Amino acid sequence: MTTQDVDDAVREKKPVAERRLHPVTPLRRAWAPVAVVIGWALHDPDQAQRQLTRLTTTTLLIALAVLVPTAALYGFLSWWFTHFAVTESELRIRTGLLFRRTAHIRLERVQAIDVTQPLLARVAGVAKLKLDVIGADKKDELAFLGEREARALRAELLARAAGFAPETAHEVGEAPARELLRTPPFQLAISLLLTGSTWGALAAALVVPPVLWLATHSVWTVLATGVPLLGAAATSSVGRFVGEYDWTVGESPDGLRIDHGLLDRTHETVPPGRVQAVRIVEPLLWRRRRWVRVELDVAGSSNSVLVPVAPRELAEDVVARVLPGVRVPAAAALSRPPRRAWRCVPVWWRGHGLAVTEAVFASRHGLLRRRLTLVPHAKVQSVRLTQGPWKRLWRLADVHVDTGANKSVTARLRDAQEAAELLRAQAERSRTGRRDALPDRWMA
């Protein structure tokens, strides 16, 4: 055993100071018993109504006198028995009164650390810390911490993940950010009005319920169908506006920072070097204004939107920050499938295109809603060629590249000989790309 191993073992045996969440947390957790009662009532409303009619005033007061202290006690105990600690190599979260759970989160496996503030949390001056970890199905979180404490803890975790010594990680602080892009609310509102899904959902919500009423004359059928349709219409318009309000993208040493939200404020980070693919979306009604939407595929992370709407030139500058050294291919640089492809996909074959540069594999599809997907060669995990009997008849094939985000990007309807050459060349480009790629490090 080397001296370094002995020092590491000694440090691991040192007692670690544990911390608790913010004292306002019990108020949030006290709602759990109340939520159970509400869930039971919604699950069987008829039985709940019969039980309520049997309750006298005295019984109702006794029930409230039992339920309120029980909820308060549950909230307090769940807060009291929740601790977290930061060691040199991991974040430990210990929870549970009867059933104990201890999560050991290795800092080098941390994908992103986001700070979110729901509306009531903003009023109380607290925040929620969410951690995206490679290999985890859902985010671990610390809810709630003081707003300053949450940002300081995030900076400390990123500093330790970047390799800073524990004694200096506290002093690093939050890395400064330089604003790259801010989406004006008016531009966001206009972009939603020019999105086909918004009008499609609204039209369905206005047309389907009257048709069902004429066909069935059943109020419950109309409500069961109309309410979800109205909810979908609200989510696709008002919900997106509220969620993407004041969208700001900033550049910092720990990645691109994204702040957004009208009611619930969210502070997200796009991890450096972890982006597997970038998708530039261009709806039909946006093209005259040269607006685009930029989406991301990040391995192990739920971050999916980089820019909700922006002029194409500005969006391409942001893409260049996410994928250093990458230029978005112009439309003229994309090669279309051969003309015989119309026999496999009439009309829509014109929306497909392909460009392969020294840095990325770029594939476009869609005629009304164009989507151009860029995959860096270093992020390609595997390459596949597929060819059905009808495409084989017309000497066509599809080439798929699989990324680390468990998604595939496909160059469709390519000439069979071109596809075979592309398959071999892309496999070689992926090998050399991974070999020459820079390490994915925070604050590198």
Contacts in CASP RR format, 6 or more apart in sequence:
PFRMAT RR
TARGET T0000
AUTHOR 0000-0000-0000
METHOD contacts of the structure
MODEL  1
MTTQDVDDAVREKKPVAERRLHPVTPLRRAWAPVAVVIGWALHDPDQAQR
QLTRLTTTTLLIALAVLVPTAALYGFLSWWFTHFAVTESELRIRTGLLFR
RTAHIRLERVQAIDVTQPLLARVAGVAKLKLDVIGADKKDELAFLGEREA
RALRAELLARAAGFAPETAHEVGEAPARELLRTPPFQLAISLLLTGSTWG
ALAAALVVPPVLWLATHSVWTVLATGVPLLGAAATSSVGRFVGEYDWTVG
ESPDGLRIDHGLLDRTHETVPPGRVQAVRIVEPLLWRRRRWVRVELDVAG
SSNSVLVPVAPRELAEDVVARVLPGVRVPAAAALSRPPRRAWRCVPVWWR
GHGLAVTEAVFASRHGLLRRRLTLVPHAKVQSVRLTQGPWKRLWRLADVH
VDTGANKSVTARLRDAQEAAELLRAQAERSRTGRRDALPDRWMA
11 88 0 8 1.000
12 87 0 8 1.000
12 88 0 8 1.000
16 85 0 8 1.000
16 86 0 8 1.000
16 87 0 8 1.000
16 92 0 8 1.000
17 85 0 8 1.000
18 83 0 8 1.000
18 84 0 8 1.000
18 85 0 8 1.000
18 94 0 8 1.000
19 83 0 8 1.000
19 84 0 8 1.000
19 85 0 8 1.000
20 79 0 8 1.000
20 80 0 8 1.000
20 82 0 8 1.000
20 83 0 8 1.000
21 79 0 8 1.000
21 82 0 8 1.000
21 84 0 8 1.000
21 142 0 8 1.000
21 143 0 8 1.000
21 144 0 8 1.000
21 145 0 8 1.000
22 126 0 8 1.000
22 144 0 8 1.000
22 145 0 8 1.000
22 146 0 8 1.000
22 149 0 8 1.000
23 79 0 8 1.000
24 124 0 8 1.000
24 126 0 8 1.000
24 144 0 8 1.000
25 75 0 8 1.000
25 79 0 8 1.000
25 82 0 8 1.000
25 126 0 8 1.000
25 143 0 8 1.000
25 144 0 8 1.000
26 72 0 8 1.000
26 75 0 8 1.000
26 76 0 8 1.000
26 78 0 8 1.000
26 79 0 8 1.000
27 75 0 8 1.000
28 143 0 8 1.000
28 144 0 8 1.000
29 74 0 8 1.000
29 75 0 8 1.000
29 78 0 8 1.000
29 79 0 8 1.000
30 71 0 8 1.000
30 72 0 8 1.000
30 74 0 8 1.000
30 75 0 8 1.000
30 76 0 8 1.000
31 71 0 8 1.000
32 71 0 8 1.000
32 74 0 8 1.000
32 75 0 8 1.000
32 78 0 8 1.000
33 67 0 8 1.000
33 70 0 8 1.000
33 71 0 8 1.000
33 74 0 8 1.000
34 67 0 8 1.000
34 71 0 8 1.000
37 67 0 8 1.000
40 48 0 8 1.000
41 48 0 8 1.000
55 63 0 8 1.000
77 97 0 8 1.000
78 95 0 8 1.000
78 96 0 8 1.000
78 97 0 8 1.000
81 94 0 8 1.000
81 95 0 8 1.000
81 96 0 8 1.000
81 97 0 8 1.000
82 93 0 8 1.000
82 94 0 8 1.000
82 95 0 8 1.000
82 96 0 8 1.000
83 93 0 8 1.000
83 94 0 8 1.000
83 95 0 8 1.000
84 91 0 8 1.000
84 92 0 8 1.000
84 93 0 8 1.000
84 94 0 8 1.000
84 142 0 8 1.000
85 91 0 8 1.000
85 92 0 8 1.000
86 92 0 8 1.000
86 153 0 8 1.000
86 156 0 8 1.000
86 157 0 8 1.000
86 160 0 8 1.000
88 160 0 8 1.000
88 166 0 8 1.000
89 106 0 8 1.000
89 107 0 8 1.000
89 108 0 8 1.000
89 160 0 8 1.000
90 104 0 8 1.000
90 105 0 8 1.000
90 106 0 8 1.000
90 107 0 8 1.000
91 103 0 8 1.000
91 104 0 8 1.000
91 105 0 8 1.000
91 107 0 8 1.000
91 131 0 8 1.000
91 157 0 8 1.000
92 102 0 8 1.000
92 103 0 8 1.000
92 104 0 8 1.000
92 105 0 8 1.000
93 102 0 8 1.000
93 103 0 8 1.000
93 105 0 8 1.000
93 140 0 8 1.000
93 142 0 8 1.000
94 100 0 8 1.000
94 101 0 8 1.000
94 102 0 8 1.000
94 103 0 8 1.000
95 101 0 8 1.000
95 102 0 8 1.000
103 140 0 8 1.000
105 131 0 8 1.000
105 133 0 8 1.000
105 140 0 8 1.000
106 133 0 8 1.000
107 157 0 8 1.000
107 160 0 8 1.000
107 161 0 8 1.000
108 161 0 8 1.000
109 133 0 8 1.000
109 134 0 8 1.000
109 135 0 8 1.000
110 131 0 8 1.000
110 132 0 8 1.000
110 133 0 8 1.000
110 134 0 8 1.000
110 157 0 8 1.000
110 158 0 8 1.000
110 161 0 8 1.000
111 132 0 8 1.000
111 133 0 8 1.000
111 134 0 8 1.000
111 271 0 8 1.000
111 274 0 8 1.000
111 298 0 8 1.000
111 299 0 8 1.000
111 300 0 8 1.000
111 301 0 8 1.000
112 131 0 8 1.000
112 132 0 8 1.000
112 268 0 8 1.000
112 269 0 8 1.000
112 270 0 8 1.000
112 271 0 8 1.000
112 274 0 8 1.000
112 298 0 8 1.000
112 301 0 8 1.000
112 303 0 8 1.000
113 129 0 8 1.000
113 130 0 8 1.000
113 131 0 8 1.000
113 132 0 8 1.000
113 154 0 8 1.000
113 157 0 8 1.000
113 158 0 8 1.000
113 269 0 8 1.000
114 129 0 8 1.000
114 130 0 8 1.000
114 131 0 8 1.000
114 132 0 8 1.000
114 266 0 8 1.000
114 267 0 8 1.000
114 268 0 8 1.000
114 269 0 8 1.000
115 127 0 8 1.000
115 128 0 8 1.000
115 129 0 8 1.000
115 130 0 8 1.000
115 150 0 8 1.000
115 151 0 8 1.000
115 154 0 8 1.000
115 266 0 8 1.000
115 267 0 8 1.000
116 127 0 8 1.000
116 128 0 8 1.000
116 130 0 8 1.000
116 264 0 8 1.000
116 265 0 8 1.000
116 266 0 8 1.000
116 267 0 8 1.000
117 125 0 8 1.000
117 126 0 8 1.000
117 127 0 8 1.000
117 128 0 8 1.000
117 147 0 8 1.000
117 264 0 8 1.000
117 265 0 8 1.000
117 266 0 8 1.000
117 267 0 8 1.000
118 128 0 8 1.000
118 263 0 8 1.000
118 264 0 8 1.000
119 263 0 8 1.000
119 264 0 8 1.000
121 127 0 8 1.000
121 128 0 8 1.000
121 144 0 8 1.000
122 265 0 8 1.000
124 144 0 8 1.000
125 146 0 8 1.000
125 147 0 8 1.000
126 144 0 8 1.000
126 145 0 8 1.000
126 146 0 8 1.000
126 147 0 8 1.000
126 150 0 8 1.000
127 144 0 8 1.000
127 145 0 8 1.000
127 146 0 8 1.000
127 147 0 8 1.000
127 150 0 8 1.000
127 151 0 8 1.000
128 141 0 8 1.000
128 142 0 8 1.000
128 143 0 8 1.000
128 144 0 8 1.000
128 145 0 8 1.000
128 150 0 8 1.000
129 141 0 8 1.000
129 142 0 8 1.000
129 143 0 8 1.000
129 145 0 8 1.000
129 150 0 8 1.000
129 153 0 8 1.000
129 154 0 8 1.000
130 139 0 8 1.000
130 140 0 8 1.000
130 141 0 8 1.000
131 139 0 8 1.000
131 140 0 8 1.000
131 141 0 8 1.000
131 157 0 8 1.000
132 139 0 8 1.000
132 271 0 8 1.000
132 300 0 8 1.000
132 301 0 8 1.000
132 302 0 8 1.000
132 303 0 8 1.000
133 139 0 8 1.000
133 140 0 8 1.000
133 300 0 8 1.000
134 299 0 8 1.000
134 300 0 8 1.000
135 300 0 8 1.000
136 300 0 8 1.000
139 302 0 8 1.000
142 150 0 8 1.000
142 153 0 8 1.000
144 150 0 8 1.000
145 153 0 8 1.000
151 174 0 8 1.000
152 170 0 8 1.000
152 173 0 8 1.000
152 174 0 8 1.000
154 174 0 8 1.000
155 172 0 8 1.000
155 173 0 8 1.000
155 174 0 8 1.000
155 175 0 8 1.000
156 169 0 8 1.000
156 170 0 8 1.000
156 172 0 8 1.000
156 173 0 8 1.000
158 175 0 8 1.000
158 254 0 8 1.000
158 442 0 8 1.000
158 443 0 8 1.000
159 168 0 8 1.000
159 169 0 8 1.000
159 172 0 8 1.000
159 173 0 8 1.000
159 442 0 8 1.000
159 443 0 8 1.000
160 166 0 8 1.000
160 169 0 8 1.000
161 442 0 8 1.000
162 254 0 8 1.000
162 441 0 8 1.000
162 442 0 8 1.000
162 443 0 8 1.000
162 444 0 8 1.000
164 172 0 8 1.000
164 443 0 8 1.000
175 252 0 8 1.000
175 253 0 8 1.000
175 254 0 8 1.000
175 443 0 8 1.000
176 252 0 8 1.000
177 250 0 8 1.000
177 251 0 8 1.000
177 252 0 8 1.000
177 257 0 8 1.000
178 250 0 8 1.000
178 251 0 8 1.000
178 252 0 8 1.000
179 248 0 8 1.000
179 249 0 8 1.000
179 250 0 8 1.000
180 249 0 8 1.000
180 250 0 8 1.000
180 251 0 8 1.000
180 256 0 8 1.000
180 317 0 8 1.000
180 318 0 8 1.000
180 321 0 8 1.000
181 247 0 8 1.000
181 248 0 8 1.000
181 249 0 8 1.000
181 250 0 8 1.000
181 307 0 8 1.000
181 310 0 8 1.000
181 314 0 8 1.000
181 315 0 8 1.000
181 318 0 8 1.000
182 246 0 8 1.000
182 247 0 8 1.000
182 248 0 8 1.000
182 249 0 8 1.000
183 244 0 8 1.000
183 246 0 8 1.000
183 247 0 8 1.000
183 248 0 8 1.000
183 307 0 8 1.000
183 308 0 8 1.000
183 309 0 8 1.000
183 310 0 8 1.000
185 241 0 8 1.000
185 245 0 8 1.000
185 246 0 8 1.000
187 291 0 8 1.000
187 309 0 8 1.000
188 241 0 8 1.000
188 244 0 8 1.000
188 245 0 8 1.000
188 247 0 8 1.000
188 308 0 8 1.000
188 309 0 8 1.000
189 241 0 8 1.000
191 286 0 8 1.000
191 291 0 8 1.000
191 293 0 8 1.000
191 308 0 8 1.000
191 309 0 8 1.000
192 198 0 8 1.000
192 236 0 8 1.000
192 237 0 8 1.000
192 240 0 8 1.000
192 241 0 8 1.000
194 283 0 8 1.000
194 285 0 8 1.000
194 286 0 8 1.000
195 236 0 8 1.000
195 283 0 8 1.000
195 285 0 8 1.000
196 283 0 8 1.000
196 285 0 8 1.000
197 236 0 8 1.000
198 233 0 8 1.000
198 236 0 8 1.000
198 237 0 8 1.000
200 233 0 8 1.000
201 229 0 8 1.000
201 232 0 8 1.000
201 233 0 8 1.000
201 235 0 8 1.000
201 236 0 8 1.000
201 237 0 8 1.000
202 233 0 8 1.000
202 237 0 8 1.000
204 229 0 8 1.000
204 232 0 8 1.000
204 233 0 8 1.000
205 226 0 8 1.000
205 229 0 8 1.000
205 230 0 8 1.000
205 231 0 8 1.000
205 232 0 8 1.000
205 233 0 8 1.000
208 225 0 8 1.000
208 226 0 8 1.000
208 229 0 8 1.000
209 222 0 8 1.000
209 225 0 8 1.000
209 226 0 8 1.000
209 229 0 8 1.000
212 218 0 8 1.000
212 221 0 8 1.000
212 222 0 8 1.000
212 225 0 8 1.000
213 222 0 8 1.000
216 222 0 8 1.000
240 308 0 8 1.000
241 262 0 8 1.000
242 261 0 8 1.000
242 262 0 8 1.000
242 263 0 8 1.000
243 260 0 8 1.000
243 261 0 8 1.000
243 262 0 8 1.000
243 263 0 8 1.000
243 264 0 8 1.000
243 266 0 8 1.000
244 260 0 8 1.000
244 261 0 8 1.000
244 305 0 8 1.000
244 308 0 8 1.000
245 260 0 8 1.000
245 261 0 8 1.000
245 262 0 8 1.000
246 259 0 8 1.000
246 260 0 8 1.000
246 261 0 8 1.000
246 262 0 8 1.000
247 258 0 8 1.000
247 259 0 8 1.000
247 260 0 8 1.000
247 261 0 8 1.000
247 307 0 8 1.000
247 308 0 8 1.000
248 258 0 8 1.000
248 259 0 8 1.000
248 260 0 8 1.000
249 256 0 8 1.000
249 257 0 8 1.000
249 258 0 8 1.000
249 306 0 8 1.000
249 307 0 8 1.000
249 318 0 8 1.000
250 256 0 8 1.000
250 257 0 8 1.000
250 258 0 8 1.000
251 257 0 8 1.000
251 321 0 8 1.000
253 443 0 8 1.000
253 444 0 8 1.000
254 269 0 8 1.000
254 272 0 8 1.000
254 442 0 8 1.000
254 443 0 8 1.000
255 269 0 8 1.000
255 270 0 8 1.000
255 271 0 8 1.000
255 272 0 8 1.000
255 442 0 8 1.000
256 269 0 8 1.000
256 270 0 8 1.000
256 306 0 8 1.000
256 318 0 8 1.000
256 321 0 8 1.000
256 322 0 8 1.000
257 267 0 8 1.000
257 268 0 8 1.000
257 269 0 8 1.000
257 270 0 8 1.000
258 266 0 8 1.000
258 267 0 8 1.000
258 268 0 8 1.000
258 269 0 8 1.000
258 270 0 8 1.000
258 303 0 8 1.000
258 306 0 8 1.000
259 265 0 8 1.000
259 266 0 8 1.000
259 267 0 8 1.000
259 268 0 8 1.000
260 266 0 8 1.000
260 308 0 8 1.000
268 303 0 8 1.000
269 303 0 8 1.000
270 296 0 8 1.000
270 298 0 8 1.000
270 303 0 8 1.000
270 306 0 8 1.000
270 322 0 8 1.000
271 298 0 8 1.000
271 301 0 8 1.000
271 440 0 8 1.000
271 442 0 8 1.000
272 440 0 8 1.000
272 441 0 8 1.000
272 442 0 8 1.000
272 444 0 8 1.000
273 438 0 8 1.000
273 440 0 8 1.000
274 298 0 8 1.000
274 299 0 8 1.000
274 301 0 8 1.000
274 440 0 8 1.000
275 296 0 8 1.000
275 297 0 8 1.000
275 298 0 8 1.000
275 322 0 8 1.000
275 323 0 8 1.000
275 379 0 8 1.000
276 297 0 8 1.000
276 298 0 8 1.000
276 299 0 8 1.000
276 375 0 8 1.000
276 379 0 8 1.000
276 403 0 8 1.000
276 404 0 8 1.000
276 405 0 8 1.000
276 407 0 8 1.000
277 296 0 8 1.000
277 297 0 8 1.000
277 373 0 8 1.000
277 374 0 8 1.000
277 375 0 8 1.000
277 379 0 8 1.000
277 403 0 8 1.000
277 405 0 8 1.000
277 407 0 8 1.000
277 409 0 8 1.000
278 294 0 8 1.000
278 295 0 8 1.000
278 296 0 8 1.000
278 297 0 8 1.000
278 306 0 8 1.000
278 319 0 8 1.000
278 322 0 8 1.000
278 323 0 8 1.000
278 373 0 8 1.000
278 374 0 8 1.000
279 294 0 8 1.000
279 295 0 8 1.000
279 296 0 8 1.000
279 297 0 8 1.000
279 371 0 8 1.000
279 372 0 8 1.000
279 373 0 8 1.000
279 374 0 8 1.000
280 292 0 8 1.000
280 293 0 8 1.000
280 294 0 8 1.000
280 315 0 8 1.000
280 319 0 8 1.000
280 328 0 8 1.000
280 371 0 8 1.000
280 372 0 8 1.000
280 373 0 8 1.000
280 374 0 8 1.000
281 292 0 8 1.000
281 293 0 8 1.000
281 294 0 8 1.000
281 295 0 8 1.000
281 369 0 8 1.000
281 370 0 8 1.000
281 371 0 8 1.000
282 291 0 8 1.000
282 292 0 8 1.000
282 293 0 8 1.000
282 312 0 8 1.000
282 369 0 8 1.000
282 370 0 8 1.000
282 371 0 8 1.000
282 372 0 8 1.000
283 293 0 8 1.000
283 368 0 8 1.000
283 369 0 8 1.000
284 368 0 8 1.000
284 369 0 8 1.000
286 292 0 8 1.000
286 309 0 8 1.000
289 311 0 8 1.000
290 311 0 8 1.000
290 312 0 8 1.000
290 313 0 8 1.000
291 309 0 8 1.000
291 310 0 8 1.000
291 311 0 8 1.000
291 312 0 8 1.000
292 307 0 8 1.000
292 309 0 8 1.000
292 310 0 8 1.000
292 311 0 8 1.000
292 312 0 8 1.000
292 315 0 8 1.000
293 305 0 8 1.000
293 307 0 8 1.000
293 308 0 8 1.000
293 309 0 8 1.000
294 305 0 8 1.000
294 306 0 8 1.000
294 307 0 8 1.000
294 310 0 8 1.000
294 315 0 8 1.000
294 318 0 8 1.000
294 319 0 8 1.000
295 304 0 8 1.000
295 305 0 8 1.000
295 306 0 8 1.000
296 303 0 8 1.000
296 304 0 8 1.000
296 305 0 8 1.000
296 306 0 8 1.000
296 322 0 8 1.000
297 304 0 8 1.000
297 403 0 8 1.000
297 405 0 8 1.000
297 407 0 8 1.000
298 304 0 8 1.000
298 405 0 8 1.000
299 403 0 8 1.000
299 404 0 8 1.000
299 405 0 8 1.000
299 406 0 8 1.000
300 405 0 8 1.000
306 318 0 8 1.000
306 319 0 8 1.000
306 322 0 8 1.000
307 315 0 8 1.000
307 318 0 8 1.000
310 318 0 8 1.000
316 327 0 8 1.000
316 328 0 8 1.000
319 326 0 8 1.000
319 328 0 8 1.000
319 374 0 8 1.000
320 326 0 8 1.000
320 327 0 8 1.000
323 359 0 8 1.000
323 360 0 8 1.000
323 374 0 8 1.000
323 376 0 8 1.000
325 359 0 8 1.000
326 357 0 8 1.000
326 359 0 8 1.000
326 360 0 8 1.000
326 374 0 8 1.000
326 376 0 8 1.000
327 357 0 8 1.000
327 359 0 8 1.000
328 362 0 8 1.000
328 372 0 8 1.000
328 374 0 8 1.000
329 355 0 8 1.000
329 357 0 8 1.000
329 362 0 8 1.000
329 372 0 8 1.000
333 355 0 8 1.000
334 353 0 8 1.000
334 354 0 8 1.000
334 355 0 8 1.000
334 362 0 8 1.000
334 364 0 8 1.000
334 372 0 8 1.000
335 353 0 8 1.000
335 354 0 8 1.000
335 355 0 8 1.000
336 349 0 8 1.000
336 350 0 8 1.000
336 351 0 8 1.000
336 352 0 8 1.000
336 353 0 8 1.000
337 349 0 8 1.000
337 352 0 8 1.000
337 353 0 8 1.000
337 396 0 8 1.000
337 412 0 8 1.000
337 413 0 8 1.000
337 414 0 8 1.000
337 415 0 8 1.000
338 396 0 8 1.000
338 413 0 8 1.000
338 415 0 8 1.000
340 394 0 8 1.000
340 395 0 8 1.000
340 396 0 8 1.000
341 349 0 8 1.000
341 352 0 8 1.000
341 394 0 8 1.000
341 396 0 8 1.000
341 413 0 8 1.000
342 349 0 8 1.000
343 394 0 8 1.000
344 390 0 8 1.000
344 391 0 8 1.000
344 394 0 8 1.000
344 396 0 8 1.000
344 413 0 8 1.000
345 352 0 8 1.000
345 412 0 8 1.000
345 413 0 8 1.000
347 367 0 8 1.000
348 366 0 8 1.000
348 367 0 8 1.000
349 413 0 8 1.000
350 367 0 8 1.000
351 364 0 8 1.000
351 365 0 8 1.000
351 366 0 8 1.000
351 367 0 8 1.000
351 370 0 8 1.000
352 363 0 8 1.000
352 364 0 8 1.000
352 365 0 8 1.000
352 366 0 8 1.000
352 411 0 8 1.000
352 412 0 8 1.000
352 413 0 8 1.000
353 363 0 8 1.000
353 364 0 8 1.000
353 365 0 8 1.000
353 411 0 8 1.000
354 362 0 8 1.000
354 363 0 8 1.000
354 364 0 8 1.000
354 411 0 8 1.000
354 414 0 8 1.000
355 362 0 8 1.000
356 362 0 8 1.000
356 422 0 8 1.000
356 425 0 8 1.000
356 426 0 8 1.000
356 429 0 8 1.000
359 376 0 8 1.000
359 377 0 8 1.000
360 374 0 8 1.000
360 375 0 8 1.000
360 376 0 8 1.000
360 377 0 8 1.000
361 374 0 8 1.000
361 375 0 8 1.000
361 377 0 8 1.000
361 380 0 8 1.000
361 401 0 8 1.000
361 409 0 8 1.000
361 411 0 8 1.000
361 426 0 8 1.000
361 429 0 8 1.000
362 372 0 8 1.000
362 373 0 8 1.000
362 374 0 8 1.000
362 375 0 8 1.000
363 372 0 8 1.000
363 373 0 8 1.000
363 375 0 8 1.000
363 409 0 8 1.000
363 410 0 8 1.000
363 411 0 8 1.000
363 412 0 8 1.000
364 370 0 8 1.000
364 371 0 8 1.000
364 372 0 8 1.000
364 373 0 8 1.000
365 371 0 8 1.000
365 410 0 8 1.000
365 412 0 8 1.000
373 409 0 8 1.000
375 401 0 8 1.000
375 403 0 8 1.000
375 409 0 8 1.000
376 433 0 8 1.000
377 426 0 8 1.000
377 429 0 8 1.000
377 430 0 8 1.000
377 432 0 8 1.000
377 433 0 8 1.000
378 430 0 8 1.000
378 433 0 8 1.000
378 434 0 8 1.000
378 436 0 8 1.000
378 437 0 8 1.000
379 403 0 8 1.000
379 404 0 8 1.000
380 401 0 8 1.000
380 402 0 8 1.000
380 403 0 8 1.000
380 426 0 8 1.000
380 429 0 8 1.000
380 430 0 8 1.000
381 402 0 8 1.000
381 403 0 8 1.000
381 404 0 8 1.000
381 430 0 8 1.000
382 401 0 8 1.000
382 402 0 8 1.000
383 399 0 8 1.000
383 400 0 8 1.000
383 401 0 8 1.000
383 402 0 8 1.000
383 423 0 8 1.000
383 426 0 8 1.000
383 427 0 8 1.000
383 430 0 8 1.000
384 399 0 8 1.000
384 400 0 8 1.000
384 401 0 8 1.000
384 402 0 8 1.000
384 423 0 8 1.000
385 397 0 8 1.000
385 398 0 8 1.000
385 399 0 8 1.000
385 400 0 8 1.000
385 419 0 8 1.000
385 420 0 8 1.000
385 423 0 8 1.000
386 397 0 8 1.000
386 398 0 8 1.000
386 400 0 8 1.000
387 396 0 8 1.000
387 397 0 8 1.000
387 398 0 8 1.000
387 416 0 8 1.000
387 419 0 8 1.000
391 397 0 8 1.000
391 398 0 8 1.000
391 413 0 8 1.000
392 416 0 8 1.000
395 415 0 8 1.000
395 416 0 8 1.000
395 417 0 8 1.000
396 413 0 8 1.000
396 414 0 8 1.000
396 415 0 8 1.000
396 416 0 8 1.000
396 419 0 8 1.000
397 414 0 8 1.000
397 415 0 8 1.000
397 416 0 8 1.000
397 419 0 8 1.000
397 420 0 8 1.000
398 410 0 8 1.000
398 411 0 8 1.000
398 412 0 8 1.000
398 413 0 8 1.000
398 414 0 8 1.000
398 419 0 8 1.000
399 410 0 8 1.000
399 411 0 8 1.000
399 414 0 8 1.000
399 419 0 8 1.000
399 422 0 8 1.000
399 423 0 8 1.000
399 426 0 8 1.000
400 408 0 8 1.000
400 409 0 8 1.000
400 410 0 8 1.000
400 411 0 8 1.000
401 408 0 8 1.000
401 409 0 8 1.000
401 410 0 8 1.000
401 426 0 8 1.000
401 430 0 8 1.000
402 408 0 8 1.000
403 409 0 8 1.000
411 419 0 8 1.000
411 422 0 8 1.000
414 422 0 8 1.000
438 444 0 8 1.000
END
